[in-house]
Amino acid sequence: MPKISVLSLTILTALFSTTISAQTVSTFAGSGQASFLDAQGTGAAFQYPYGIAITPANAMYVGDANNNRVRKISATGNVSTLAGSSMGYADGFAEEAQFNVPMGVAINSVGTVFVADRNNHRIRKITPAGIVTTLAGGTQGYADGNGTLAKFSSPTGVVCDADGNVIVSDSGNNRIRKITPAGVVTTIAGSIQGELDGQGTSAQFNYPTNVAIDADGVMYVSDSGNNRIRKITTTGQVSTFAGSTSGNADGTGTAAQFNYPQGLAIDLSGTILVTDTNNHRIRKITPGGIVTTLTGSDAGFTEGSLATAKFDSPYNIAVNANTGTLVVVDAGNQRIRKIEGALGISDATRSKVGIYPNPASSVLHIEMPDYTKASATVCDLNGRVLQTNILGSGQTSVDISNLSNGVYIVQVRFGTDSSFHKIIKE
Protein backbone atom coordinates (compact mmCIF):
# COMPACT_ATOMS: atom_id res chain seq x y z
CA MET A 1 0.00 0.00 0.00
CA PRO A 2 1.43 3.45 -0.84
CA LYS A 3 2.53 5.81 1.86
CA ILE A 4 -0.12 8.16 3.23
CA SER A 5 1.00 11.73 2.70
CA VAL A 6 1.20 14.18 5.58
CA LEU A 7 -1.74 16.08 4.08
CA SER A 8 -3.85 12.93 3.78
CA LEU A 9 -2.89 11.90 7.32
CA THR A 10 -3.90 15.31 8.64
CA ILE A 11 -7.27 15.07 6.87
CA LEU A 12 -7.78 11.52 8.19
CA THR A 13 -7.03 12.42 11.79
CA ALA A 14 -9.06 15.61 11.58
CA LEU A 15 -12.14 13.44 11.17
CA PHE A 16 -11.62 12.23 14.71
CA SER A 17 -9.73 14.89 16.64
CA THR A 18 -9.08 18.55 17.01
CA THR A 19 -5.58 19.91 16.54
CA ILE A 20 -4.54 22.22 19.33
CA SER A 21 -2.05 25.05 19.20
CA ALA A 22 -2.65 26.94 22.46
CA GLN A 23 -2.99 25.89 26.08
CA THR A 24 -6.36 27.23 27.11
CA VAL A 25 -9.15 26.58 29.58
CA SER A 26 -12.76 27.03 28.44
CA THR A 27 -16.28 25.82 29.26
CA PHE A 28 -17.70 22.94 27.28
CA ALA A 29 -21.07 22.69 29.01
CA GLY A 30 -22.94 24.22 31.93
CA SER A 31 -24.33 27.67 32.63
CA GLY A 32 -22.82 28.12 36.08
CA GLN A 33 -26.25 27.93 37.76
CA ALA A 34 -26.95 25.01 40.10
CA SER A 35 -30.07 23.69 38.42
CA PHE A 36 -31.29 21.12 35.91
CA LEU A 37 -31.71 21.82 32.23
CA ASP A 38 -30.96 19.80 29.11
CA ALA A 39 -29.72 22.14 26.39
CA GLN A 40 -26.76 22.97 24.17
CA GLY A 41 -23.41 23.74 25.78
CA THR A 42 -23.50 26.62 28.23
CA GLY A 43 -27.28 26.70 28.04
CA ALA A 44 -27.45 23.45 30.03
CA ALA A 45 -27.46 23.30 33.82
CA PHE A 46 -25.93 20.84 36.31
CA GLN A 47 -26.12 20.63 40.08
CA TYR A 48 -22.81 19.56 41.57
CA PRO A 49 -21.66 17.16 38.84
CA TYR A 50 -19.04 14.65 39.95
CA GLY A 51 -17.91 11.77 37.74
CA ILE A 52 -17.04 11.80 34.05
CA ALA A 53 -16.30 9.21 31.36
CA ILE A 54 -15.51 9.75 27.67
CA THR A 55 -16.66 7.48 24.84
CA PRO A 56 -14.73 6.59 21.64
CA ALA A 57 -17.03 8.98 19.75
CA ASN A 58 -16.00 11.88 22.06
CA ALA A 59 -19.32 11.93 23.90
CA MET A 60 -19.22 12.23 27.70
CA TYR A 61 -21.25 10.80 30.55
CA VAL A 62 -21.50 12.80 33.76
CA GLY A 63 -22.71 11.77 37.21
CA ASP A 64 -24.89 14.80 37.99
CA ALA A 65 -24.97 14.12 41.72
CA ASN A 66 -27.52 16.56 43.13
CA ASN A 67 -29.84 16.18 40.15
CA ASN A 68 -29.83 12.40 40.67
CA ARG A 69 -29.24 11.84 36.99
CA VAL A 70 -26.61 10.56 34.61
CA ARG A 71 -26.24 13.12 31.86
CA LYS A 72 -24.82 12.71 28.36
CA ILE A 73 -22.88 15.40 26.52
CA SER A 74 -22.51 14.82 22.78
CA ALA A 75 -19.27 15.57 20.94
CA THR A 76 -20.86 18.84 19.81
CA GLY A 77 -21.87 19.84 23.36
CA ASN A 78 -25.55 18.93 23.47
CA VAL A 79 -26.53 17.92 27.01
CA SER A 80 -29.30 15.35 27.55
CA THR A 81 -30.40 12.96 30.29
CA LEU A 82 -29.32 9.34 29.86
CA ALA A 83 -31.03 8.02 32.98
CA GLY A 84 -32.50 9.12 36.29
CA SER A 85 -35.23 11.43 37.53
CA SER A 86 -36.22 12.18 41.12
CA MET A 87 -34.22 10.98 44.11
CA GLY A 88 -34.87 7.36 45.02
CA TYR A 89 -33.97 3.83 44.07
CA ALA A 90 -35.51 2.13 41.07
CA ASP A 91 -34.20 0.12 38.17
CA GLY A 92 -35.84 0.70 34.82
CA PHE A 93 -35.56 2.37 31.46
CA ALA A 94 -33.92 5.80 31.23
CA GLU A 95 -35.92 8.35 33.25
CA GLU A 96 -37.98 5.61 34.91
CA ALA A 97 -34.86 4.77 36.91
CA GLN A 98 -33.95 6.54 40.13
CA PHE A 99 -30.60 7.29 41.76
CA ASN A 100 -29.63 8.84 45.08
CA VAL A 101 -26.56 11.02 44.50
CA PRO A 102 -24.90 9.26 41.54
CA MET A 103 -21.23 10.17 41.54
CA GLY A 104 -18.49 8.29 39.70
CA VAL A 105 -19.15 6.96 36.20
CA ALA A 106 -17.15 4.63 33.95
CA ILE A 107 -17.70 3.08 30.54
CA ASN A 108 -16.48 -0.29 29.29
CA SER A 109 -15.48 -1.45 25.81
CA VAL A 110 -19.04 -2.33 24.76
CA GLY A 111 -20.57 0.95 25.87
CA THR A 112 -22.06 -0.07 29.21
CA VAL A 113 -22.00 2.77 31.74
CA PHE A 114 -21.32 1.98 35.41
CA VAL A 115 -22.40 4.36 38.16
CA ALA A 116 -21.40 4.68 41.81
CA ASP A 117 -24.86 5.35 43.29
CA ARG A 118 -23.47 6.70 46.53
CA ASN A 119 -26.44 7.13 48.84
CA ASN A 120 -28.08 3.93 47.59
CA HIS A 121 -24.80 2.12 48.37
CA ARG A 122 -24.98 0.34 45.06
CA ILE A 123 -23.13 0.05 41.77
CA ARG A 124 -25.59 0.46 38.93
CA LYS A 125 -25.15 -0.20 35.23
CA ILE A 126 -26.79 1.35 32.18
CA THR A 127 -26.86 -0.49 28.87
CA PRO A 128 -26.37 1.41 25.59
CA ALA A 129 -30.17 1.14 25.19
CA GLY A 130 -30.65 3.03 28.48
CA ILE A 131 -31.79 0.15 30.71
CA VAL A 132 -30.68 0.64 34.33
CA THR A 133 -30.05 -2.36 36.61
CA THR A 134 -28.15 -2.99 39.83
CA LEU A 135 -24.81 -4.74 39.39
CA ALA A 136 -23.91 -5.08 43.06
CA GLY A 137 -24.77 -3.76 46.50
CA GLY A 138 -27.87 -3.39 48.62
CA THR A 139 -28.15 -2.17 52.18
CA GLN A 140 -25.32 -0.08 53.60
CA GLY A 141 -22.54 -2.09 55.21
CA TYR A 142 -19.46 -4.09 54.35
CA ALA A 143 -19.62 -7.57 52.84
CA ASP A 144 -17.98 -9.31 49.93
CA GLY A 145 -20.25 -11.58 47.93
CA ASN A 146 -22.24 -11.98 44.76
CA GLY A 147 -24.30 -9.12 43.33
CA THR A 148 -26.86 -7.67 45.69
CA LEU A 149 -25.58 -9.83 48.56
CA ALA A 150 -22.47 -7.64 48.68
CA LYS A 151 -22.53 -4.44 50.72
CA PHE A 152 -20.92 -1.04 50.15
CA SER A 153 -20.89 2.19 52.13
CA SER A 154 -21.08 5.41 50.11
CA PRO A 155 -19.16 4.24 47.02
CA THR A 156 -17.83 7.28 45.19
CA GLY A 157 -15.67 6.27 42.21
CA VAL A 158 -15.70 3.52 39.58
CA VAL A 159 -13.29 2.56 36.81
CA CYS A 160 -13.12 -0.41 34.41
CA ASP A 161 -9.93 -2.44 34.18
CA ALA A 162 -8.53 -4.27 31.16
CA ASP A 163 -10.29 -7.52 32.12
CA GLY A 164 -13.75 -6.02 32.31
CA ASN A 165 -13.84 -5.77 36.10
CA VAL A 166 -15.29 -2.70 37.78
CA ILE A 167 -13.00 -1.23 40.45
CA VAL A 168 -14.85 0.68 43.17
CA SER A 169 -13.69 3.32 45.62
CA ASP A 170 -15.80 2.17 48.56
CA SER A 171 -15.30 5.42 50.40
CA GLY A 172 -17.29 4.85 53.58
CA ASN A 173 -15.66 1.46 54.07
CA ASN A 174 -12.17 2.86 53.34
CA ARG A 175 -11.55 0.07 50.87
CA ILE A 176 -10.90 -0.56 47.18
CA ARG A 177 -13.24 -3.27 45.91
CA LYS A 178 -13.51 -5.27 42.68
CA ILE A 179 -16.63 -6.48 40.87
CA THR A 180 -16.15 -9.15 38.20
CA PRO A 181 -18.31 -9.16 35.05
CA ALA A 182 -20.35 -11.90 36.78
CA GLY A 183 -21.01 -9.57 39.74
CA VAL A 184 -18.72 -11.15 42.33
CA VAL A 185 -17.42 -8.54 44.78
CA THR A 186 -14.08 -8.87 46.58
CA THR A 187 -11.78 -6.50 48.47
CA ILE A 188 -8.47 -5.54 46.88
CA ALA A 189 -7.05 -3.33 49.63
CA GLY A 190 -7.98 -1.41 52.75
CA SER A 191 -9.52 -2.13 56.14
CA ILE A 192 -10.32 0.30 58.93
CA GLN A 193 -9.92 4.07 58.54
CA GLY A 194 -6.31 5.18 58.88
CA GLU A 195 -3.11 5.86 56.94
CA LEU A 196 -1.00 2.78 56.64
CA ASP A 197 0.95 1.26 53.79
CA GLY A 198 0.97 -2.50 53.53
CA GLN A 199 -0.23 -5.57 51.71
CA GLY A 200 -3.87 -5.73 50.65
CA THR A 201 -6.30 -5.59 53.54
CA SER A 202 -3.54 -4.72 56.02
CA ALA A 203 -3.31 -1.26 54.41
CA GLN A 204 -5.47 1.65 55.56
CA PHE A 205 -7.17 4.51 53.69
CA ASN A 206 -9.21 7.51 54.78
CA TYR A 207 -12.20 8.00 52.48
CA PRO A 208 -10.66 7.02 49.11
CA THR A 209 -12.69 8.59 46.32
CA ASN A 210 -11.27 7.56 42.93
CA VAL A 211 -8.97 5.07 41.20
CA ALA A 212 -6.99 5.29 37.96
CA ILE A 213 -5.22 2.32 36.35
CA ASP A 214 -2.03 2.52 34.28
CA ALA A 215 -0.88 0.40 31.35
CA ASP A 216 0.66 -2.22 33.63
CA GLY A 217 -2.45 -2.64 35.76
CA VAL A 218 -1.06 -0.61 38.66
CA MET A 219 -3.77 1.34 40.50
CA TYR A 220 -3.49 4.86 41.83
CA VAL A 221 -5.95 5.94 44.52
CA SER A 222 -6.96 9.43 45.58
CA ASP A 223 -6.86 8.89 49.34
CA SER A 224 -8.79 12.10 49.91
CA GLY A 225 -9.02 12.17 53.70
CA ASN A 226 -5.28 11.51 53.97
CA ASN A 227 -4.41 14.10 51.29
CA ARG A 228 -2.33 11.53 49.47
CA ILE A 229 -2.15 9.63 46.20
CA ARG A 230 -1.61 5.97 47.01
CA LYS A 231 -0.34 3.22 44.73
CA ILE A 232 -1.50 -0.41 44.60
CA THR A 233 0.68 -2.85 42.67
CA THR A 234 -0.77 -5.82 40.78
CA THR A 235 0.15 -7.99 43.78
CA GLY A 236 -1.82 -5.73 46.15
CA GLN A 237 1.02 -3.87 47.83
CA VAL A 238 -0.10 -0.40 48.92
CA SER A 239 2.35 2.51 49.21
CA THR A 240 2.23 6.31 49.25
CA PHE A 241 3.07 7.74 45.83
CA ALA A 242 2.71 11.45 46.58
CA GLY A 243 1.35 13.76 49.24
CA SER A 244 1.59 14.09 53.01
CA THR A 245 -0.18 16.55 55.30
CA SER A 246 -2.91 18.90 54.08
CA GLY A 247 -1.52 21.91 52.24
CA ASN A 248 -0.44 23.16 48.84
CA ALA A 249 3.12 22.42 47.81
CA ASP A 250 4.76 21.09 44.69
CA GLY A 251 7.59 18.64 45.16
CA THR A 252 8.60 15.01 44.84
CA GLY A 253 6.67 12.23 46.52
CA THR A 254 5.80 12.91 50.14
CA ALA A 255 7.36 16.39 49.95
CA ALA A 256 4.30 17.47 47.96
CA GLN A 257 1.03 18.51 49.58
CA PHE A 258 -2.60 18.25 48.48
CA ASN A 259 -5.84 19.39 50.05
CA TYR A 260 -8.50 16.72 49.52
CA PRO A 261 -7.47 15.38 46.09
CA GLN A 262 -10.28 13.52 44.30
CA GLY A 263 -10.26 13.04 40.52
CA LEU A 264 -7.52 11.01 38.85
CA ALA A 265 -6.65 10.34 35.22
CA ILE A 266 -3.56 9.00 33.47
CA ASP A 267 -2.44 10.28 30.08
CA LEU A 268 -0.60 8.28 27.43
CA SER A 269 2.81 9.27 28.79
CA GLY A 270 1.98 7.88 32.23
CA THR A 271 1.51 11.30 33.81
CA ILE A 272 -1.18 11.36 36.50
CA LEU A 273 -3.62 14.28 36.49
CA VAL A 274 -5.23 15.16 39.82
CA THR A 275 -8.10 17.45 40.77
CA ASP A 276 -6.82 18.96 44.00
CA THR A 277 -10.30 19.92 45.12
CA ASN A 278 -9.83 22.16 48.13
CA ASN A 279 -6.81 23.85 46.57
CA HIS A 280 -8.93 24.56 43.43
CA ARG A 281 -6.07 23.37 41.24
CA ILE A 282 -5.24 20.76 38.64
CA ARG A 283 -2.00 19.04 39.60
CA LYS A 284 0.10 16.56 37.67
CA ILE A 285 2.48 13.86 38.81
CA THR A 286 5.20 12.40 36.61
CA PRO A 287 5.86 8.64 36.63
CA GLY A 288 8.82 9.51 38.85
CA GLY A 289 6.56 11.11 41.45
CA ILE A 290 7.29 14.80 40.75
CA VAL A 291 4.22 16.92 41.56
CA THR A 292 3.61 20.26 39.85
CA THR A 293 0.61 22.54 39.35
CA LEU A 294 -0.82 22.55 35.83
CA THR A 295 -3.41 25.28 36.31
CA GLY A 296 -5.66 26.95 38.88
CA SER A 297 -5.09 29.09 41.96
CA ASP A 298 -7.64 30.36 44.46
CA ALA A 299 -11.34 29.59 44.03
CA GLY A 300 -13.08 31.45 41.22
CA PHE A 301 -14.13 31.25 37.61
CA THR A 302 -11.79 32.48 34.91
CA GLU A 303 -11.28 31.22 31.37
CA GLY A 304 -8.14 31.63 29.29
CA SER A 305 -4.55 30.59 29.76
CA LEU A 306 -3.33 27.96 32.19
CA ALA A 307 -1.67 30.72 34.21
CA THR A 308 -4.85 32.76 34.70
CA ALA A 309 -7.62 30.12 34.78
CA LYS A 310 -9.54 29.58 38.00
CA PHE A 311 -11.67 26.68 39.22
CA ASP A 312 -13.98 26.20 42.18
CA SER A 313 -13.74 22.79 43.83
CA PRO A 314 -12.90 20.69 40.76
CA TYR A 315 -14.13 17.19 41.50
CA ASN A 316 -12.96 15.03 38.64
CA ILE A 317 -10.91 14.83 35.47
CA ALA A 318 -10.63 12.70 32.33
CA VAL A 319 -8.30 12.51 29.34
CA ASN A 320 -9.79 12.40 25.85
CA ALA A 321 -7.42 9.99 24.11
CA ASN A 322 -8.68 11.07 20.68
CA THR A 323 -7.83 14.73 21.09
CA GLY A 324 -5.45 15.01 24.02
CA THR A 325 -7.90 17.38 25.70
CA LEU A 326 -8.32 17.25 29.47
CA VAL A 327 -11.91 17.50 30.71
CA VAL A 328 -12.52 18.82 34.23
CA VAL A 329 -15.71 18.55 36.28
CA ASP A 330 -15.65 22.00 37.88
CA ALA A 331 -18.31 21.27 40.47
CA GLY A 332 -18.37 24.56 42.37
CA ASN A 333 -18.80 26.40 39.09
CA GLN A 334 -21.45 23.89 37.92
CA ARG A 335 -19.58 23.47 34.64
CA ILE A 336 -17.73 20.92 32.55
CA ARG A 337 -14.48 22.63 31.53
CA LYS A 338 -11.84 21.59 29.00
CA ILE A 339 -8.10 22.18 28.98
CA GLU A 340 -6.72 22.18 25.47
CA GLY A 341 -3.08 21.92 24.45
CA ALA A 342 -1.81 20.69 27.81
CA LEU A 343 -0.55 17.46 26.22
CA GLY A 344 1.44 19.27 23.55
CA ILE A 345 -0.48 18.64 20.32
CA SER A 346 0.06 21.17 17.53
CA ASP A 347 -0.24 21.46 13.76
CA ALA A 348 3.53 21.77 13.52
CA THR A 349 4.04 18.64 15.60
CA ARG A 350 1.57 16.55 13.62
CA SER A 351 3.10 17.57 10.28
CA LYS A 352 6.47 16.13 11.32
CA VAL A 353 5.12 12.58 11.60
CA GLY A 354 4.09 10.11 8.90
CA ILE A 355 2.32 6.83 9.72
CA TYR A 356 1.57 4.17 7.10
CA PRO A 357 -0.02 1.96 5.95
CA ASN A 358 -3.37 2.91 7.38
CA PRO A 359 -5.28 0.60 7.60
CA ALA A 360 -2.47 -1.77 8.65
CA SER A 361 -2.44 -5.51 9.17
CA SER A 362 0.64 -6.40 11.20
CA VAL A 363 3.32 -3.71 10.88
CA LEU A 364 2.99 0.04 11.23
CA HIS A 365 5.72 2.28 9.79
CA ILE A 366 6.43 5.62 11.48
CA GLU A 367 8.59 8.30 9.90
CA MET A 368 9.75 11.28 11.91
CA PRO A 369 12.77 13.55 12.45
CA ASP A 370 15.92 12.22 14.10
CA TYR A 371 15.47 12.44 17.87
CA THR A 372 17.46 10.61 20.52
CA LYS A 373 14.34 10.04 22.65
CA ALA A 374 11.21 9.05 20.79
CA SER A 375 8.42 6.56 21.36
CA ALA A 376 5.08 5.41 19.99
CA THR A 377 2.32 4.49 22.43
CA VAL A 378 -0.72 2.57 21.20
CA CYS A 379 -3.95 2.75 23.19
CA ASP A 380 -7.56 1.73 22.69
CA LEU A 381 -10.36 4.25 22.32
CA ASN A 382 -10.99 4.22 26.06
CA GLY A 383 -7.46 5.57 26.58
CA ARG A 384 -6.01 2.30 27.93
CA VAL A 385 -2.36 1.91 26.93
CA LEU A 386 -1.69 -1.37 25.11
CA GLN A 387 1.96 -1.09 24.10
CA THR A 388 4.84 1.38 23.91
CA ASN A 389 7.71 1.13 21.42
CA ILE A 390 10.97 3.05 21.42
CA LEU A 391 11.57 4.66 18.03
CA GLY A 392 14.83 5.04 16.17
CA SER A 393 15.76 7.77 13.71
CA GLY A 394 14.11 7.91 10.30
CA GLN A 395 11.61 5.09 9.72
CA THR A 396 10.73 2.67 12.49
CA SER A 397 8.58 -0.43 12.11
CA VAL A 398 6.19 -1.17 14.96
CA ASP A 399 4.68 -4.65 15.31
CA ILE A 400 0.91 -4.46 15.93
CA SER A 401 0.12 -8.06 15.00
CA ASN A 402 -0.89 -8.81 18.60
CA LEU A 403 -3.75 -6.28 18.45
CA SER A 404 -7.29 -7.28 17.56
CA ASN A 405 -8.84 -5.72 14.48
CA GLY A 406 -10.26 -2.31 15.24
CA VAL A 407 -9.45 1.36 15.70
CA TYR A 408 -6.61 2.61 17.92
CA ILE A 409 -4.87 5.83 18.90
CA VAL A 410 -1.10 6.16 18.42
CA GLN A 411 0.73 8.87 20.36
CA VAL A 412 4.13 9.66 18.87
CA ARG A 413 6.42 11.47 21.31
CA PHE A 414 9.72 13.07 20.31
CA GLY A 415 11.72 15.68 22.15
CA THR A 416 9.17 17.79 24.04
CA ASP A 417 6.50 17.29 21.35
CA SER A 418 3.81 14.71 20.81
CA SER A 419 1.06 14.06 18.31
CA PHE A 420 -1.99 11.77 18.23
CA HIS A 421 -3.04 9.70 15.21
CA LYS A 422 -5.96 7.34 14.77
CA ILE A 423 -5.09 4.09 12.96
CA ILE A 424 -7.11 1.09 11.79
CA LYS A 425 -5.89 -2.49 12.35
CA GLU A 426 -7.41 -5.03 9.98
Secondary structure, DSSP 8 states (H G I E B T S, - for coil): -----HHHHHHHHHTT-----S-EEEEEE--SSBS-B--BGGG-BBSSEEEEEE-TTS-EEEEEGGGTEEEEE-TT-BEEEEEE-SBS-B-EEGGG-BBSSEEEEEE-TTS-EEEEEGGGTEEEEE-TT-EEEEEE--SSS-B-EEGGGSB-SSEEEEEE-TTS-EEEEEGGGTEEEEE-TT-EEEEEEE-SBS-B-EEGGG-BBSSEEEEEE-TTS-EEEEEGGGTEEEEE-TT-EEEEEEE-SSS-B-EEGGG-B-SSEEEEEE-TTS-EEEEEGGGTEEEEE-TT-EEEEEEE-SS--B-EETTT-B-SSEEEEEE-TTT--EEEEEGGGTEEEEEESTT---HHHHTT-EEESSSBSSEEEEEE---SSEEEEEE-TT--EEEEEE--SEEEEEE-TTS-SEEEEEEEEETTEEEEEEEEE-
